[in-house]
Structures are given as C-alpha cells and as structure tokens.
Amino acid sequence: MSSDPSPTGRTVRMPRDERRRQLLSAAHKVFVDSGYHGASMDEIAELAQVSKPVLYQHFPGKRDLYLAILDSHVESLLSKLLDAVQSTDNNKARVRATIGAYFEFVASDSQAHRLLFESDVARDPDVAERLENFNQTFAEAVSRVVHDQTSLPESSSILLGHALIGMSQVAARAWLDQERSVDLETAIDLVSRLAWRGIGRVDQEAPAE
C-alpha cells in the first residue's frame, strides 16, 4: 500500500497498482502540457496530490515515468493493430480494419498519439528503440500476410508493412492537425481505399525478377 497525507492530515492509503495508475495519469497530463523537458517531478507530484517521496517510491525519476507511459501506449496501439490484421481473411477488409484501428486509437486519445510520435525526446535511445520495435513488429505482421498471399519476397513484404503504418501515421497526424474537419468514418474510408488500391495491385504489377 502507498500512503500520502490528505488535506485533513489523515493518511490516505491506496493499493499499489491504483496509486501507480494515478501517478501515470498525472504524469501523462504534465508531459503532454509541458513536454518532457519542461515537466518536473514537483509538478507531477502536485497534480497527483502526493508527496515527492511517494512519487519516488514508484518511479525513481522522470525518465522512468515517461518510459512507463510510452510502454503502455505502445502496447495498447500494437495490440489493436495486430488484432485488426488477424480479424478477417478478406484482405480489403483487413486493410480497412487496420487503418480503422489506428484512426480510432488517435480519435479516442489524441494526446497519446502525440506523446508517442511527436515527443521532444524521440531521439532518446530508449524511446527510439521502443518506437522502432513497435514499427518492426507491426510491419512483420503485415508482411506475413502479404508474403503468404503474393509472390513478393519477404523483404518487399516487410517494406509494404512499413509503408502501411507510415501512411496511417502521417494521415492520422494530418487529420488531427486539421481538427478532424473530415469525420472519422470518412477519413478511415478515404485512407483505406487509397491503401487497398495500392496494396491490392502490387503483386499483379510487380516487375519481373
């Protein structure tokens, strides 16, 4: 159990997992509002209404907090995308489901997407490694489908996986920057139709070896 003095002076006890979620939620807001470099442990502790010793009991430093938040978002988004890839045997529907999963993640928590892909510490080795692992895992999942159902070699299939997630990331970011001027379902439909018209024909139009 973690504890912290309440405004009345009494100790408020909270299960460790619940306290951790509370601290991560506060840290997430501070990182989004101030960026990693502008955030401070003092500010996070104040927003979470805990003392700094309680905060340090759970997270030794600001970097540990940031990486824990990043891990949570990466795991959540990757899980949604992998489920979408495996959700149907119809490839056209599979492309739409995958792009839909990405846009729906952004729509449900745009700040999570910004923290993942517009971070002011994107070049930190541990942050970069997590994002690269995310991209590679997703690309490999797409490549397995492409490789199994086309004559393309594995290297070309992985490249298409990276292209699909790159298209999703750039389009979703533009959608946010345009303040969702296109409704969600229309945005998903437009991007998925574009992706399918490319991926659906790439094997027929592949150059001869």
N, C-alpha and C positions, 0 to 999 in steps of 0.2 A: 504494500500500500504506500502511495505517496501522500504527503500531507502538506498543507500550507495554511497560514493563519487567515481566517476570514475577517471581514471588516469588523465583526463583533469581538475579535480576539480569540475565538474558538478555532480549534484545528479542524480543517475540512479534510477528510480522508477520501481518497478516490482510488479505485483499482488501478494497478499499474498500466494496463492496456488502455483504459479510458483516459488516464492522465496523458499518456503518450499521444493519443489521438487529439486531445485538447491542445497540446503543445505544438503538434504538427499543423493543426488548423490555424493557430495564431501565427506561426512562423510562415506559413504559406501566404497569408494576407500581407505580412510585412515584406516578404520577398517580392511579391507582386507590386506592392505600392512603392517600395524604395529600391528595388533591385538588390542583388546580393551584396554588392559593395556598400550600398547605403544603409543596409539593415544592421541592427545591433542586437546583441543578446539582451541588453537592457530593455529595448523596445518590445522584443518578443515576450519577455517575462511580464512586462507591464500589461500588454494586451491579453495575455493568458491569465493574468491576475494570480501569478505565483511569484515566489521569491526566486532570485537567481540561483541559490543553492539547489532548489527543487529542479529548476531547468537543467542545471549541470548534472544532476543525478541521472537524468535520462539521456542527455546529449552533451558530450564533452566540449563541443564547440559549435560555432555557426555552420561550419562546413559539414559537420555530421548531420545537422538538421536539414541542410539543403539536399544532401545526397539521399537522405531517407525520404524526403518528399519526391525527389526525382525518381527514385526506385518505385515508389507507389504509383506514380503516373505512368511510367514506362510499362510496368506490369499490367496495369488496367487497360491501356490502349493496345498493347500487344495481344492480350487475351481476347479483346473484342475483334481485332483484325484476323487472328488465327481462327477464331470461331466462324467468322464470315467466310474465309477461304474454304473451310470444310463444311459449310452449311448446305451445299447443294452440288449436284453433279452437272447442272446446266451452267456452262461457262459464262454465258452472257449474264445470267442471274448472279453468278459468283462475283463477277466484276462489279456489278451494281451493289451487291451486299457488302463488298469490301470497301468501296468508296463511301457507301452509306454509313458504315460503321465508323469510318474516320470522321466524316462530317458530323455525325451525331455525337461523337465524343467532344468535338470542338463546340458544338451547339450547347451541350449540357454543361460544359465548363471551359469557357474560352480562356480563362486565366491559366488553367492547367496547360493548355496548348502553348500559350505564350511563354510560360515558365520552362516548358520543355524545349521549344525551338527558337525562342528569341531571348535566351538568357544572356546576361552580361558576363557570365563565366563559361560560355560554351567551349572555350579553348582550354579550360582546366582539364588535365589528363583524365581524371576520373569521370568527369562529366562527359567528355568526348568519347571515352570508352563505352559508357552506358548507351549513348545515342548510337554509336556505331554498332554495338551488339544488337540493339533494337532493329536498326535498319537491315542488318545482315540476316537476322532470324526471320524477319518478315519476307525479305527477298528470297530466301531459300524456300520458304513455304510456298510462295507463288511459283518459284522455278520448278518445284517438284511437279506441280500440276501441268505447267507448260511443257516440261520435258517429257512427261508421260503421254501427252496427247498431241505432240507435234514431232517433227523431225529435227527440231533445233537441238544443238548440243547444250550441255549443262551450262557452260559459260555464258552462252547467249540467253538462256532461260533466266539465269540469275540477274543479268543486266536488265531484262524486262521487269523482273520483280522490283529492282531499284527504281526503274522508270515509273512504275505504277505508284509506288509510295511517294516518289518525288512529285508527281503530278498531283496527288492528293494533298500533300503538304502545301505546295505553292497555291493551289486553288483554294484550299481552306483558309489560308492566311489572307488571300485577296478578298475572300468572302467576308471575313471579319473586318478587314480594313474598309470595306465598302459598307460597313454597318448593316450587313445582312439585307441589302437592298433587294436581293433575289431571295424568295422564300426557300426554306430548307429543302423541300422535296424537289423543287425545280432545279436548285443547284446540284443536288445529287444526280438527278436525271441528266442534266447537261454534261457534267464531267464524266459520268459513267458511259454515256453514249459515245463521247469522244474517245475514251479509253478502249471501249469494246471495238469500235471501228478500226482502231489500230491493232490491238492485240488479236482480234478475231481474224485478221487477214495476214498477219505477219508470216505465218507458215507458208501460205499459198504464194506469197510474193518474195520469199527468202531467195537470195541469189544462189545459184548453183555453186557447190564446192569445187 
